[in-house]
Amino acid sequence: MIVPIVSAGSVIRQTSLTRLGGILNTAMASKRGNGEVQWCFSQVKGTLDDDVTEADIISCVEFNNEGELLATGDKGGRVVIFQRDQSAKNAIPRRGEYNVYSTFQSHEPEFDYLKSLEIEEKINKIRWLKRRNPAHFLLSTNDKTIKLWKVSERDKRAEGYNLKEETGQLRDPSMVTALRVPMLKPMDLMVEASPRRIFANAHTYHINSISVNSDQETYLSADDLRINLWNLEITDQSFNIVDIKPTNMEELTEVITAAEFHPLECNVFVYSSSKGTIRQQIGRAHV
């Protein structure tokens, strides 16, 4: 598959494992002599064709905390992660060019039989967790289900098993005449994405926001009328912290449009509504 990359006014074609929909723009800023910041077009990712399928349309983008990785989600439920090119990072002037790092299917279409509603696979939001080990972790959500993904690299494989051939076929134990110690052998770099947690069945309405707390232990998810607080280790329980659903739905005058935790204070978050208001919530312990 061919993914065109436009860089510094020239067109270069690069092969990729995936066809990306939509356009990703990065820009580099350079100061002129008078101190004015000049923004220059740097890169485009995706197809330049006018014929783009619905599933290829990008629905959200999110940098990780260091800015080295960029995750995009599309209407087909796929997540594509780009990694910053180190040579471009160290170049002068500094360039922000990214290459495809990993692609995986995050969500599949589902059907709610109780409500006779089809749940789209479209990715609504992606949020990265701060890195604590060699692996990366991110949250992705569609309208109803939130998933925690682990993205890790593997460049070694174990060889020399006693009861298993290198092809994976099991050996007859009676044929084992000597004990072998398995050894790690180098292999081509492989990037793996695996689901670690699935948070479901907590939202009646469509999820529009997720936000990771500064404590890196909890996060919130918001739909049109409610905001829930989750622990990243617990998938079957959440706490409702905001509920604006009226007793009579005919009296409904506003819905929640977005919610976000404070970047430093773990007990502070804000949410906005369709009335153009922003409300700040502060959690306090009752003694």
N, C-alpha and C positions, 0 to 999 in steps of 0.2 A: 504494500500500500504506500502511496506517495503522499507525504505531508509537506506542503510548500512552506518555506520560511523566507520572509522578507526581512532583510537586514541592511541598514545603512544605504537604502536606495537601490540595492541589487536583489535579484531573485535567485535563490538557491533551492534546489529540490533535495529533500532528505527522506530516506526510507524510514518507516516507523511501523510498530506493531499494531497501531490503531489509527483509525480515521477519526479526527476530531471535528466536531461541529462548532460553529461560532468563531469568533475572533478574539484572541488574547493580545492585548497591547501592553508593552512595557515601555517605559520612557526613561531616558537618562537626562539628568539636569547638569548643565555646565554654566558657570558664571562668566558673564562678559566682563570687560574691563570696567564698566560702570556699575558692577554689582548686580545687574539684572540677571535673573535666572532664565535660561533658555531651555525649553523642553524639546527634545528631539525624538522622532519616531525611531524605535529600536527594533521591534520584532513582532511578527504575527504568527500565531499558531492556528492551524485548522485548514479548512479547504477554502479556496478562492472561488469555487464554483457557485453559481446561483442556485443549483439544485441541491438543497440541503434537506435531509429527511428530518421529520419531527423529533426522532429520538436523538439526533446529533446536536440539537440546540442546547447550548450551555445555560444552565439555570442558576449556578452559583460558583464563586471563586473564593479562595481563602489561602493566604500565606501562613506558613508556620511561624513560630515566635522568632526564629533567627532569620527568616526571609530566604532560607536556602531551598525550601520546598514550596511549591504552589500546587494546591489541589483544586480541581475543577469538577463539578458535578453536572450531569446533563439530564435531559428528559427521559432518556433510556435507562436511567438508574445506574449508569456507570460513573466511576470516579477515576480520573486520570491525574497522576501526580507528575509534576515537572520538577527537575532538579537544576539548580543554578550551575551554569558552566563555569568551572574554576578559572579557566584561561580568560574568559570574558570578565570575571570578577576582578582579576588582578591586572587587567589591561589598563592602560592610560591613554585616553580618558576611560574611566570605569564604565563597563557595559553590563546591562542586566539581562543576559540571554539565558534561556532555559531550554533543557532538552527533556524528552519523555523519560521518566524514571520507572513508573509502574502504572498498570491499568488493571482494574478489577470491577466486577459486577457487584455493586453494593446492595441494590434492592431489585426485587422482581414484582411484576404486577400481581395484586391479590384481589380477592373478592370477599366482601363482608356479607355473609349469607343472612345475618339477622336483619340488616338494614337494606339488603339488596343493592349495595353500592360497590362499584369497582374502585379499588385503591390504586392510584397511579404509582409507577415506579420512580417518578421524577424526584431528583434530589433537591430538597428545599434549602438545606443549610449544611455546611461543613465547618467543624471547629476542631482545631488541633489542641492536644494536650502538651504541656511542657515536657521536653525530653529528659528522662531520668536514666536511661540506659541506651545501649546501641540501637534499640528499636524505636520506631516512631508510633504514636497512637493518635487516632483521630475519631471524632464522632461524626456520623452522617445520618440524615433523617429524610424520610419522605413525609407524606401527610399523616401517617399514623405510627410508624415504627422507627425507633432510634437504634443505631448499631455502633458499637465500639470496635474499631479495627486496629489490628497490630500490623505494622509494615516493617519487615525486617530483611536483612541481607544474609545470604548464605554463600560462602565461597569454598567450603570444605565439605567432604562427605566421608562417612565411615566405610571402610572396606576391611575384609578379612573376618567376616562373621563365621562362627563355628557351625551353626545350624541353618545357614541361609547362603545361597549362591549370590554372586554379584548381580545377577539378573533379578534377584528377589525370590527365586524358586527355593522352596524348603528342601533341605538335605535330609537324607535318611540318617537318624542318629546312630544306627549300627555301622555306618560307613565312616564315622568320625574316628580317626585313629590318633590324632594329636590335637592338643589345645592351642588355638591361635588367639592372639591378642589383637582385637580390631585397632586399626590405625586411621587417622584422619588424613585424607588425600586432598590436594587442591583441585578445584573444579571451577568452571566458568561462573561468574557472579550471577546469582539468582535472587531476585527481589520477590518476596512472598507477602501476600496480604491475607490475613486470617481473621475471622470474626471472633472477638473475645467475649462480648456481652451483647444481648439483644433486649432492649427495653420496649415493651409493647403493652397494649390494652390499658393505657392510662389517659388517652385523649379521645373525647367524643367528637371534637372538631379538628380541622386541619392544623397541623403544627406549622407555625411560621417562624419560630426562633428557637435556637438552642444557644446556651452560653455557659462556658466552663468557669467555675469559681476560682478565685485566686489561691484557694487552699489546695486545688488540684485533686480534691476528694469528692466534690459534689458539683452538680451542674443543674441548670434550670431548663425547662422546655415550656414553650408558650403556644397556645392555640388562640382561636378567636375570643374565647371567653374565660379561659383559665390559665394559670401558671403553676407548674408543678416543680418541686425540688426533689432531685434524685441523688443517691449515693452511687458512685461509679462501680461499687462492688456488689450492689443489691439490685437485681433486675425485676423482682416481683412486688416492689413496694415503692411508692413515692408519696410525697406530702404536698397537698394543695395549699399554696401560700397566697394566691390571689384568685378570686372568683367574682366576676362581674355579671354572671348570668342572672337575669331577673326572674322572679317567680312566674310572672306572665311574660312569655316571649314576645307578645305583642307590644310590650313596653320597652323592648330593646332599642336603645338609641346609639350605642357605640360598641365597637369591638376592639380587642387588643391587636395591634399591628406589629409590635416588636418588643423584645425584652433583652436586657443585657446586664450582666454583673459588673460591679466596679472592678477595675483592673488590679487594685491593691487591697481594698477593704472587703473582706469576705462576707460581711453582714449587710452590704449595701447593693441594691440593684435598682434599675429604672425600667419602666415600660411605657410605651406610647399607645395612644388610642386613635381611632378614626375621627375624633373630634379635634385633633391637633394638639392634644395635651400630652405632657410628659409627667409621670408621677414617680417620685423617688420613694422607695421602701427601705426602712432600716429595721433589721432584726435585733431584738433585745431579749435577753434571758430574763424570765420572771422568777423572782426569788420567793 
